[in-house]
Amino acid sequence: MTEPEPKPEPGAPATAAVSDLTGKTVILTGAARGIGAAAARGAVAAGARVVLTDVLEEEGRRTAEALGDRARFVRHDVTSEEEWQRVTDFAAGEFGSVDGLVNNAGISMATFLADVSVEEFRKVLDVNLTGVLIGMKTVIPAMRRAGGGSVVNISSAAGLTGLALTAGYGASKWGVRGLTKIGAVELGTDRIRVNSVHPGMTYTPMTARVGIEPGEGGYPNTPMARVGEPHEIASAVCFLLSDAASYMTGAELAVDGGWTAGPTVRYVMGQ
């Protein structure tokens, strides 16, 4: 079944980033739509050359074509070591280096812990966690040749706290958080920074299908009382890719409207 396209982001800027990425080449997975597409738009607007990857080939090509000469699309299954090597070689061959990696590709299944199947659990971990491991491992030699780089792993607010119905998804995002810190510790002297971004509920095709709506007051579960917009997550991603974040590694950047900060006033007051 085709997922519904989200409505345009209210008040979204034409570009998502103010960080300078001039001269950098970035591989960005899960970039056909949603947060990945917004991050690709922001990175190109900030001066980067971007290789967008996704299993959604038609949408991915459209997204890349709309970004002009500094964007390319490659169909990519992030669970395949061979395809990761192909994407990395393509980026280096096409643009001369690999300076940034955004591990954004992911899937989600809403299932209670008592009901989740082992097959379902493994499938989510394979894409969301093993895919991140393979991506990081594959780009290390290219980033070392470039003199350093920045890896941004998209975790989730569900990787900072427990969230019902996310046995596979939440576990994978906690794993991404941990893998990020291990990468930061091991790769710091190579001038390769590794950080994680933890989006809260964000208005994307994935959330639109379950009735999430954007706009003020539309999501009272967060202190800001609304869901996030893809460009807001993308701005954080582009900042971490840029030299403006040159002394940040192993960091967890929550972009969640305050959701992980604690219960809302409305909840505390019993309203």
Buried (B, 14 or more C-beta within 10 A) or exposed (E): EEEEEBEEBEEBBEBBBBBBBEEBBBBBBBBBBBBBBBBBBBBBBBBBBBBBBBBBEEBBBBBBEEBEEBBBBBBBBBBEEEBBEBBBEBBBEEBEBBBBBBBBBBBBBEBEEEEBEEEBBEBBBBBBBBBBBBBBEBBBEBBBEBEBBBBBBBBBBBBBEEBEBBBBBBBBBBBBBBBBBEBBEEBEEEBBBBBBBBBBBBBBBBBBEEEBBBBEEBBBBBBBBBBBBBBBBBBBBBBBBBEBBEEBBBBBBBBBBEBBEEEBEEEEEEE
